[in-house]
């Protein structure tokens, strides 16, 4: 009985020839077309998410500046009227403003690859407490104290 089962299995395996070369080539061609169409869209979405992360980092730095300089003792001892933080491809490091250091944002850097001049500048005016961003990309542009979607027009 066991021999009969193995004989039947052997016959089934011999009859199974698998996919033909033409079928495999068609499947590969379809996959290549799909990759060719979808890859640019995927790259675009990845870049948009990087730039959204950069904007969130800028907002965190702006919040740190506002919070730090809201303290009257700190504001009285500060000499400059404006604080400028430039976010670039390299980390801010220990040369960053004290507010940025105290907030733990010294490792902040931009992740997007399409920012104008590869940087975003954040200027905090201590007198009136306003923030101004400078930096543009194909997906976002700065408009004084905020970023807006789309290129600058």
Beta strands, then each sheet from edge to edge (+ up, - down):
strand 1: 82-87
strand 2: 120-125
strand 3: 130-134
strand 4: 140-143
strand 5: 146-149
sheet 1: 1+ 2- 3+
sheet 2: 4+ 5-
end
